[in-house]
Amino acid sequence: MDEEGGRKPAGPPTRKKFVIPLDEDEVPPPGAKPLFRSTRSLPTVETSPQPAPQTYAEYAISGPPGGAGAPHPTGPEPLAGETPNQAPKPGAKSNSIIVSPRQRGNPVLRFVRNVPWEFGDVLPDYVLGQSTCALFLSLRYHHLHPDYIHRRLQSLGKSFALRVLLVQVDVKDPQQALRELAKMCILADCTLILAWSPEEAGRYLETYKAYEQKPADLLMEKLEQDFVSRVTECLTTVKSVNKTDSQTLLTTFGARRLFDVLHEPFLKVPR
């Protein structure tokens, strides 16, 4: 009996429900497990799946054909146990050709044998020296994506003094495409190199790296300092005179007589 004379209901006492308010923004200390779980459902953030890494073969045929809407391909993720090198700054010395991961699977790499090369996170396709880089372009890929090389050259800018566009000619009629690329290279101050096979393209990359520190003496004209060689060079500037003719003229007339004969038509005859 209670104080008011009422009778309590028979049976076990009923359980009372209560709610403990929780501060949803409060972050529990690390290592502490919450005693109560909020009934309010938190918004779920949907994460888009990451694209699978691409090899060069997949990269060369992927993406919508032609146009500025084509996605800019990215290089593949490094393999297990492989750490990509950091991008070398222009002016930094390296004994190897630094290859961009986007060139992984390119057949050209099989023919780069005489100089070392390694993958690295670089903007161009190949870093060949302190101030030299190269972009690789297949004409077959260029026909599918004509705006691709424009974006690459624009993103490259003037970060390297010598920028080489290495083009592999792998189509039947390349004349029109080569004319457009030649005009573009002139406007972009870029050197155009043509290769008709992956082996030839690999030799160009090797040569650029091997001659990185070489002087330009091999490319410069060698001028002879002796008298006979200089006279022979002067006489052979005439199309109808060869080296044998110049030797005959020297032995027959001598240098002084030749000088007088050659200058006689231009002398003023006194009247």
Secondary structure, DSSP 8 states (H G I E B T S, - for coil): --TTS----SSS-----------TT----TT---SS--SS---------------HHHHHH-S-SSSTTS---------TT---B----TT---SSEEE-GGGTT-GGGGG--SS-EEEB--SSSEE-SSSEEEEEEEHHHHHH-TTHHHHHHHHHTTSSSEEEEEEE--SS--HHHHHHHHHHHHHHT-EEEEESSHHHHHHHHHHHHHTSS--GGGTS-----SHHHHHHHHHTTSTT--HHHHHHHHHHHHHHHHHHHHHGGGS----
